[in-house]
Amino acid sequence: MFSYICFELLEALNKAPFELSIISPVPAKEDSPVPVKEDSPAPEKEDSPASVEEKKQSANSTDSLLTKNFRQGIGVFPDRIIFTITGEPDIIKRQLDKILLETKAKFAKKIYDNLQKTDCRDEFSPENVHCYFNYYLQFHYYFEPCNNDITGKKILAIQSKLSFIENSKTFNTQIRKGEDYLIRLYHGPDKNENKRLKQSSEVKEYKEENTNMSKENPDNLEKIDNYAAIASKAEENLKIGNYFAMVTADGDNFGAAIGEMSAAKLSDFSVKLSAYCGAAAEVIKAYGCPVYYVGGDDLMFLAPLKNNDKTLFQLCEDLNKLFKKSFKAHEVSGKPVSLSFGISIQYKKFPLYEALEIANAMLAQAKSSDIIAGKAKTALHLFKHSGKGMGIVFKNEMLEKIDKLVKVALDQREYLVRAIIYKLPQFSPLFESAYNNNKCANVLFDNLFDDFGVELSAGFDEAIKEFYSYIDREMISARCSKADDSAFFYSHDNLLFDKLLSLIVVLKIAKFYIESGDKNEQ
């Protein structure tokens, strides 16, 4: 909704009869409703029909872009627009008020037209819907004299003032029964919630475009069970087919980066943000995930733990690489901006709102320095149906290495991985003597693997040794629930046990990927 309204406002501003330059959002050129102009035209009078007609002809069609954004599962436009404008203040204010009223009316008509396709079409009038949304939609604008000295610091100051205005209590939340037309449109009868939403032409079109997410049963795309089941083919009966991941991501140091930018860099940054949103949505969709939110530097989506030959870790690594590629030229005091992830993995019947709360808590953990210093980290929590849980925080450089170990483990027998996890703590005194000596540690691993050497598939032992050599307290840190068989680590607080526990938790995650489904979890 916000994206649609923002797009309509951008297009209306572009047609308005005064000199205007959009600072944010500035979409990629092929997506832009506001043509980028190298030379700004001279100010026009408010009633200049020639100017309005010229701008109408230069504006791009909204339909193709809105359809494209919807099919991506996102809206790329935020709920704030920042622009510079030149002209008489009174004329500008009258024109802005007119634009806002027209946008409300256009949105109200869109809702009314859709309501006419439902079973409650005769219960309201277009006047009532228009009156409601004219009151319901709250638009605010704020003027700040700039004297052509637009900087990132000034933008942040304006954003702060907009937040203050936005958080003011200007809307009466007491809505009379039957007047919330958005709920009327999408909720449906009490005994069949979301019926109208599921039957809407927009959702049907979206399903047709995204049947790769659940090819076997696209009509039930909205069920979490279907997304979780992508990870396990019917003949495999893997436990991960009963679990799903809630993933949130957020950019690091974006505020500081914006504060250091000039006006030209701000526009370039805004273009890159829009392009990144669209590209990130495509990456997520290709993996088989519903995208709940992609806006600015924020991501939120639900994902299966595996889809074909890709794991959740590879998906996050793909997004991380895309982010670095998109913003490689932007730095804060010589350091590049980065992306952090919060991941919550849980049983498919786990309450969705709680999964999101945990994912957000994991994201906060990843962005803090309580466990590992610095930014660009991932924090993951796995809560099993049995009640056991484990958590791990690591630098994003470890995503690819964890993905590699998990993929090699996919070819192993579950009991062998379990046996290695069980034996590792027994070797802890020997590993302590070889803590800073990878060569000695490799010999210890060889001795550990002697009991399984014939049965281990090629590469698994080497993958474990390689992963262990990468582990550093500044790179990765793990925790298990005290009910877990690694609880003895809680009585030790040194670098060795933290390193071994990190390996054990990653191996437990790898084992989780190959565990057979429990009948109690069906």
C-alpha positions in Angstrom: 0.0 0.0 0.0 2.8 2.4 1.0 4.7 1.7 -2.2 1.6 2.2 -4.4 0.8 5.6 -2.7 4.4 6.7 -2.9 4.5 5.9 -6.5 1.4 7.8 -7.3 2.7 10.8 -5.3 6.0 10.7 -7.2 4.2 10.7 -10.5 1.9 13.6 -9.4 4.8 15.6 -8.2 6.5 15.1 -11.6 3.5 16.5 -13.3 3.2 19.5 -11.0 3.9 22.9 -12.5 7.0 23.9 -10.5 10.7 23.2 -10.5 11.3 20.1 -8.5 14.2 17.6 -7.9 13.6 14.3 -6.2 16.4 13.3 -3.8 14.8 10.2 -2.4 13.6 7.7 -3.5 15.2 7.7 -6.9 14.4 4.4 -8.6 16.6 2.8 -11.3 15.9 4.5 -14.6 13.8 1.7 -16.1 11.6 1.8 -13.0 11.3 5.5 -12.5 8.0 7.4 -12.6 10.1 10.6 -12.3 12.3 11.1 -15.4 15.8 12.2 -14.4 16.4 15.6 -15.9 19.9 16.9 -16.5 18.8 20.5 -16.8 15.9 21.7 -14.6 13.3 23.7 -16.5 12.5 27.3 -15.5 9.7 27.7 -13.0 6.3 27.6 -14.4 3.1 29.3 -13.2 0.6 27.2 -11.3 -1.9 27.1 -14.2 0.5 26.3 -17.1 -1.3 23.6 -19.1 1.5 23.4 -21.6 4.0 22.4 -18.9 1.6 19.9 -17.4 0.9 18.2 -20.7 4.7 18.1 -21.5 5.3 16.3 -18.2 2.4 13.9 -18.8 4.0 12.8 -22.0 7.5 12.4 -20.4 6.2 10.4 -17.4 6.4 6.6 -17.6 3.4 4.3 -17.3 2.6 3.2 -13.8 1.0 -0.1 -14.8 4.1 -1.9 -15.9 6.2 -0.9 -12.9 3.5 -1.6 -10.4 2.9 -5.0 -12.0 6.6 -5.7 -11.9 7.0 -4.8 -8.3 3.9 -6.8 -7.3 5.3 -9.9 -9.1 8.5 -9.4 -7.2 6.5 -9.6 -4.0 7.6 -6.2 -2.9 6.9 -2.5 -3.1 10.2 -0.7 -3.8 8.9 2.7 -2.8 9.1 3.8 0.9 6.5 6.0 2.7 8.7 9.1 2.6 9.7 11.4 -0.2 12.4 14.0 0.0 12.8 16.6 -2.7 13.8 20.2 -3.4 11.3 22.6 -4.8 11.5 26.2 -6.1 8.5 28.6 -6.3 6.2 30.8 -4.4 5.4 29.2 -1.0 1.7 29.7 -1.2 1.5 28.3 -4.7 3.6 25.3 -3.6 1.4 24.6 -0.6 -1.8 24.8 -2.5 -0.5 22.5 -5.2 0.8 20.0 -2.6 -2.5 19.9 -0.8 -4.2 19.4 -4.1 -1.9 16.5 -5.0 -2.4 14.8 -1.6 -6.2 15.0 -1.9 -6.2 13.7 -5.5 -3.9 10.8 -4.4 -6.3 9.9 -1.5 -9.2 10.0 -3.9 -7.4 7.7 -6.4 -6.6 5.2 -3.7 -10.1 5.2 -2.4 -11.5 4.6 -5.9 -9.1 1.6 -6.3 -10.3 0.1 -3.1 -14.0 0.8 -4.0 -13.5 -0.8 -7.4 -12.1 -3.9 -5.8 -14.9 -4.1 -3.2 -17.3 -4.1 -6.1 -16.0 -7.5 -7.0 -16.7 -9.0 -3.6 -19.9 -10.4 -2.0 -20.4 -7.2 0.0 -20.6 -4.9 -3.0 -24.0 -3.5 -2.0 -23.1 -2.6 1.6 -21.5 0.8 0.9 -21.3 3.8 -1.4 -18.3 5.3 -3.2 -18.9 8.5 -1.2 -18.5 6.6 2.1 -15.3 4.9 1.0 -13.8 8.2 -0.3 -14.7 10.0 2.9 -13.1 7.2 5.0 -9.8 7.2 3.2 -9.7 11.0 3.0 -9.6 10.7 6.8 -7.7 7.5 7.2 -4.7 8.3 5.0 -2.5 10.7 6.9 0.0 12.8 4.8 2.4 15.3 6.3 5.0 17.5 4.7 7.7 19.7 6.2 9.5 22.6 4.5 13.2 23.2 5.3 15.1 26.1 3.7 18.1 24.6 2.0 19.9 27.3 -0.1 21.2 24.5 -2.4 23.3 23.1 0.4 21.6 19.7 0.7 23.8 17.2 2.6 23.3 13.9 4.3 23.4 15.5 7.7 20.5 17.8 6.7 18.5 14.8 5.3 18.9 13.0 8.6 17.8 16.1 10.5 14.7 16.3 8.2 14.0 12.6 8.8 14.0 13.2 12.5 11.5 16.0 12.3 9.3 13.9 10.0 9.4 11.1 12.5 8.2 13.5 15.3 5.3 14.7 13.1 4.5 11.1 12.1 4.4 9.9 15.7 2.0 12.7 16.8 -1.5 11.5 17.6 -3.4 12.9 14.7 -5.6 10.0 13.8 -8.6 8.8 15.7 -8.3 5.0 16.0 -11.9 4.5 17.0 -13.3 3.1 13.7 -17.0 2.4 13.5 -18.0 -1.1 12.8 -18.1 -1.9 9.1 -16.0 1.2 8.1 -12.6 -0.4 7.8 -12.7 -1.0 4.1 -9.3 -2.6 3.9 -10.4 -5.3 6.3 -13.7 -5.6 4.5 -11.8 -6.1 1.2 -9.3 -8.7 2.3 -10.7 -10.4 5.4 -13.9 -11.9 4.3 -16.6 -13.6 6.5 -15.5 -14.4 10.1 -15.7 -18.1 9.4 -13.5 -17.9 6.4 -10.7 -15.5 7.1 -8.8 -14.0 4.2 -11.2 -15.6 1.7 -11.4 -12.4 -0.4 -7.7 -11.9 -0.3 -7.0 -15.4 -1.5 -9.5 -15.0 -4.3 -8.4 -11.5 -5.4 -7.1 -11.2 -9.0 -3.8 -9.8 -7.7 -3.0 -12.8 -5.5 -4.0 -15.2 -8.2 -1.7 -13.5 -10.7 1.1 -13.5 -8.2 0.7 -17.3 -7.6 0.8 -17.9 -11.3 4.0 -16.0 -11.6 5.6 -17.8 -8.6 4.4 -21.5 -8.9 8.1 -22.5 -8.5 7.7 -21.9 -4.8 5.2 -24.7 -4.5 4.7 -26.5 -7.8 3.0 -29.5 -6.3 0.3 -27.4 -4.7 0.3 -23.8 -5.8 -3.3 -23.2 -4.6 -2.1 -23.5 -1.0 0.9 -21.3 -1.4 0.0 -19.3 1.6 0.5 -22.2 4.0 3.8 -22.3 5.9 3.8 -26.1 5.7 4.3 -25.9 1.9 7.3 -23.6 2.2 8.9 -25.9 4.8 8.2 -29.0 2.7 10.3 -27.6 -0.2 13.4 -28.6 1.8 12.5 -32.3 1.8 11.2 -34.4 -1.1 8.5 -36.9 -0.2 10.8 -39.8 -0.7 13.5 -38.4 1.5 11.3 -37.7 4.6 13.8 -35.3 6.1 13.2 -33.5 9.3 14.0 -30.1 7.8 10.9 -30.5 5.7 8.9 -29.8 8.9 10.9 -26.6 9.7 11.1 -23.1 8.3 13.3 -20.1 8.8 12.3 -16.5 9.4 15.0 -14.2 8.2 15.5 -10.5 8.8 18.4 -8.3 7.6 19.4 -4.8 8.0 22.2 -2.6 6.7 25.0 -1.5 9.1 26.2 2.1 9.3 23.7 3.4 6.8 22.8 6.5 8.9 26.4 7.4 9.3 27.0 6.8 5.6 24.2 9.1 4.6 25.4 11.7 7.0 28.7 11.9 5.1 27.1 12.3 1.6 26.7 15.2 -0.7 23.5 15.8 -2.6 24.9 14.1 -5.7 25.9 11.0 -3.8 22.5 10.9 -2.0 20.7 10.6 -5.3 23.2 7.9 -6.5 22.7 6.1 -3.2 18.9 6.2 -3.5 19.1 4.7 -7.1 21.3 1.9 -5.8 18.9 1.2 -2.9 16.0 0.8 -5.3 18.0 -1.4 -7.6 19.2 -3.5 -4.7 15.6 -4.0 -3.4 14.5 -5.4 -6.8 17.5 -7.6 -7.2 17.3 -8.9 -3.6 13.6 -9.8 -4.2 14.5 -11.8 -7.3 17.2 -13.7 -5.4 14.8 -14.5 -2.6 12.0 -15.5 -4.9 14.3 -17.7 -7.0 15.1 -19.7 -3.8 11.4 -20.3 -3.2 10.6 -17.8 -0.5 7.7 -15.4 0.1 9.1 -11.9 0.5 7.3 -10.1 3.4 9.3 -6.9 3.2 12.1 -5.4 1.1 12.6 -1.7 1.6 15.7 0.4 1.7 18.4 -1.7 3.5 15.8 -3.9 5.3 14.8 -7.5 4.3 12.3 -9.8 5.9 11.3 -13.2 4.4 10.3 -16.8 5.2 12.4 -19.6 3.8 12.7 -23.4 3.6 16.0 -24.6 4.9 17.0 -26.1 1.5 15.8 -25.9 -2.0 17.3 -28.3 -4.5 21.1 -27.8 -4.2 20.9 -24.6 -2.3 20.9 -24.2 1.5 19.7 -21.3 3.6 23.3 -20.3 4.2 24.0 -20.0 0.5 20.9 -17.8 0.1 22.2 -15.5 2.8 25.6 -15.5 1.2 24.1 -14.6 -2.2 22.3 -11.7 -0.6 25.4 -10.6 1.2 27.4 -10.7 -2.0 24.7 -8.7 -3.8 24.7 -6.1 -1.0 28.5 -5.7 -1.2 28.4 -5.4 -5.0 25.6 -2.9 -4.8 27.2 -0.6 -2.2 31.0 -1.3 -2.7 31.7 2.4 -3.4 30.0 3.6 -0.1 32.0 3.8 3.0 31.9 5.3 6.5 35.2 6.6 7.7 37.0 4.3 5.3 34.9 1.2 6.2 32.3 -0.1 3.8 28.6 -0.4 4.7 27.6 -3.9 5.4 24.6 -6.2 6.0 23.6 -8.2 9.1 21.2 -11.1 9.4 18.9 -12.4 12.1 17.7 -16.0 11.5 15.1 -18.0 13.5 14.6 -21.7 12.6 11.6 -23.4 14.1 8.9 -26.1 13.6 6.3 -25.4 11.0 3.5 -25.0 13.6 5.4 -22.5 15.6 3.6 -19.1 15.9 4.7 -16.9 13.1 4.7 -13.7 15.2 7.0 -15.4 17.7 9.3 -16.5 15.0 9.5 -12.9 13.8 10.2 -11.7 17.3 13.1 -14.2 17.7 14.5 -13.3 14.2 14.4 -9.6 15.2 16.2 -10.4 18.5 18.8 -12.4 16.6 19.3 -9.4 14.2 19.8 -7.1 17.3 22.3 -9.6 18.5 24.1 -9.7 15.2 24.3 -5.9 15.1 25.6 -5.6 18.6 29.2 -6.2 19.8 28.2 -8.1 23.0 29.5 -11.5 21.6 31.6 -10.6 18.6 32.9 -7.1 17.8 32.2 -5.3 14.6 29.4 -5.4 12.0 28.5 -7.7 9.1 27.4 -10.6 11.2 24.7 -13.3 11.3 23.0 -14.6 14.4 21.0 -17.8 14.1 18.7 -19.6 16.6 17.5 -23.1 16.0 14.6 -24.2 18.2 13.7 -27.9 17.8 10.3 -29.5 18.3 11.8 -31.5 21.1 12.5 -28.3 23.1 16.2 -28.3 22.6 17.8 -25.2 21.1 21.1 -23.8 20.0 22.4 -20.5 18.8 25.4 -19.2 16.9 26.7 -15.8 16.0 29.4 -15.4 13.3 30.9 -13.0 10.8 29.4 -13.1 7.4 32.7 -14.5 6.0 31.7 -17.8 7.7 28.5 -18.1 5.7 30.2 -19.7 2.7 32.3 -22.0 5.0 29.2 -23.2 7.0 27.4 -23.8 3.7 30.2 -25.9 2.4 30.4 -28.1 5.6 26.6 -28.5 5.6 26.6 -29.6 1.9 29.4 -32.1 2.4 27.4 -33.5 5.4 24.4 -34.1 3.1 26.2 -37.2 1.7 26.9 -38.7 5.2 25.0 -41.1 7.3 23.3 -39.5 10.2 24.8 -41.8 12.8 28.3 -41.0 11.7 27.9 -37.3 12.1 26.2 -37.9 15.5 29.2 -40.1 16.6 31.7 -37.4 15.6 29.7 -34.8 17.6 29.7 -37.2 20.6 33.4 -38.0 20.4 34.7 -34.4 20.0 34.3 -33.4 23.7 36.3 -36.5 24.7 39.3 -35.2 22.7 39.1 -31.7 24.3 42.2 -32.0 26.5 44.3 -33.0 23.5 42.8 -30.2 21.4 43.7 -27.8 24.1 47.4 -28.6 23.7 47.1 -28.1 20.0 44.9 -24.9 20.1 47.2 -22.7 18.0 48.7 -25.5 15.9 46.5 -26.6 13.0 49.0 -29.3 12.0 48.7 -31.0 15.4 44.9 -30.4 15.3 44.7 -32.2 12.0 46.5 -35.2 13.4 44.0 -35.3 16.3 41.2 -35.2 13.8 42.7 -38.1 11.8 42.9 -40.1 15.0 39.3 -39.2 15.8 38.2 -40.3 12.3 40.0 -43.6 12.4 36.9 -45.3 13.8 34.9 -44.1 10.8 37.4 -43.8 8.1 36.1 -46.6 5.9 32.5 -45.2 6.0 33.1 -41.5 5.8 32.5 -40.2 2.3 35.4 -38.5 0.6 35.9 -34.9 1.7 33.9 -34.8 4.9 36.9 -35.3 7.2 38.9 -32.7 5.3 35.9 -30.3 5.4 35.8 -30.6 9.2 39.5 -29.9 9.5 39.3 -27.0 7.2 36.4 -25.5 9.0 38.0 -25.9 12.4 41.1 -24.0 11.1 38.9 -21.0 10.3 37.2 -20.8 13.7 38.3 -17.9 15.8 36.6 -16.2 18.7 36.5 -13.0 16.7 34.7 -14.8 13.9 32.2 -17.2 15.4 30.7 -18.0 18.8 28.0 -20.6 19.7 25.7 -21.7 22.5 23.6 -24.8 23.2 20.7 -25.2 25.6 21.8 -26.8 28.9 19.6 -29.8 28.2 21.9 -30.5 25.3 24.7 -33.1 25.4 27.2 -30.3 25.1 26.2 -28.8 28.4 29.7 -29.5 29.9 31.0 -26.6 27.9 29.2 -24.2 30.3 31.6 -25.1 33.0 34.6 -24.0 30.9 35.2 -20.4 29.7 38.3 -20.4 27.5 39.1 -20.0 23.8 39.5 -23.8 23.2 36.0 -24.8 24.5 34.4 -21.9 22.6 36.2 -23.0 19.4 35.2 -26.7 19.9 31.6 -25.7 20.8 31.3 -23.6 17.7 32.4 -26.6 15.6 30.0 -28.9 17.5 27.0 -26.6 16.9 27.7 -26.2 13.2 28.0 -30.0 13.0 24.7 -30.3 14.8 23.1 -27.9 12.3 24.7 -30.1 9.5 23.2 -33.2 11.2 19.9 -31.5 11.4 19.9 -31.2 7.6 20.1 -35.0 7.2 18.0 -36.3 10.1 15.0 -38.4 9.2 11.5 -37.0 9.9 10.0 -37.9 13.2 6.5 -39.3 13.1 5.6 -37.1 16.0 6.5 -34.1 13.8 4.2 -34.9 10.9 
